[in-house]
Amino acid sequence: MFNFSSHLQYIVFSIFLLLYALLLSGNVIIMLTIKKDYRLHNPMYFFLGKLSFIDLCYSSVTVPKMLLDFLSSRKTISFNGCITQLYFFHFFACAECFIFTAMAYDRYVAICNPLQYSVIMNKQLCLWMVAATWAIGFVHSNIQTTLTMGLPFCGPNNINSFFCDIPPLIRLACTDTTMIDAMIVANSGIVSLGCFLSVLISYIGIGKAILKIKTVEGRRKAFSTCASHVTVVTFFFGPCVFIYMRPSKSFQADEVVMVFYTIIAPMLNPFIYTLRNVEMKNAMKKLWGRKT
């Protein structure tokens, strides 16, 4: 957990509270805008709405407890509470990986096969992709949690992190964790690396298709529809690879990286998608401007 002086602790608490408030309000506004504006009822915004919901849940698993810890002199959590936090964190993180993959496939079909887009990306396929996202998240988090709970913990009981995650918990086990480490890294690697490679393959196809567009305006428009997604994917997968695709050895940068992908990246996602998306900006101006 972060160690600050009492004065600095309140300043950091205020910053994190502001970031969390921006995260909640930004994602809620995106979800409401997509729901209320019929022009945004298409696969691209359908997946964006699901991403906003997952971002909201994903950060809410860890941030409220962290904010309470900043105000409390005793920073404690029960073992069951710790395992529950770990379970839901990995559930929503895995779901986010696959939502990013679904969004990349959606952009691939839109740019590489635009005439068949409405046929391929039909409502049924979109629903099946979202259902698969939740199902895989459920399986992944169950595997990770079961492997972690099977370890013997006999002290110390101080977690070197601001939330219960697998790497800091494994370091508390009083047994050889080499095999468990390898299994957890393999499981995380299959999810994160598999999703990343799927996204990469999609964008290689998209890049080839964009280069074939003859007009500069056409290439610019095609690129702008993908730029936001590429940015948030980079923000998400970069820290995941750093934290989970290596043995559970502690690095000084771990806590900074954890803050980035649990608070800052989910908070930035709504701004990245709205500031770079003309349709979303126009819909928000029309809907929320009229209400105010």
SULDAPE-V853633 format. One line per field, one symbol per residue. phi: phi as a letter, one per 40 degrees, with the letter a starting at -180 (. if undefined). psi: psi as a letter, one per 20 degrees, with the letter a starting at -180 (. if undefined). burial: 1 if it has 9 or more other ideal C-beta (glycine too) atoms within 8 Angstrom, else 0. A space follows every 10 residues. Layout:
phi = ???
psi = ???
burial = ???
This chain:
phi = .cbbcdcccc ccdccccccc ccdccccccc cccccccccc cbddcccccc ccccdccdcc cbcdcccccc cbcbcbaccc cccccdcccc ccccdcdccc cccccdcccc ccaccbdccc cccccdcccc ccdcccdccd cccccccccc ccbbhcbbcc acacbcdccc ccccacbdcc dccccccccc cccccccccc cdcccccccc cccccccccc cccccbcccc cccccccdcc cccbcadccc bccdcccccc ccbcccccdc cccccbbccc cccccccccc cc
psi = qporqhghhh ggghghgggh gggggghggg ghgghhohij mrhghghhgh gggggggghi hhgghghhhh iqhonqqrgh hghgggghgh ghgghhghgh ghhghghggh hhmhhjghgg lrhggghhgg ghghghhggg hggggggghi qpokqrkopm rjrorgghgh iiplrojggg gggghgghhg gghggghggg gghggggghh hiphqghghg gghhiigggg ghgghghghg gggilrrlqp qhighggghg ihggghhhgh hghghjoggg ggggggghhh h.
burial = 0000000011 0110011011 0111011111 1111001001 0001111111 1111111111 1110111011 0000000000 1110111111 1111111111 1111111111 1100001001 1000110011 0111011101 1111101100 1010000010 1111111111 1110001001 1011101110 1110110110 0110110011 0010000110 0110111111 1110111011 1111100100 0001101111 1111111111 1111011001 1011011100 00
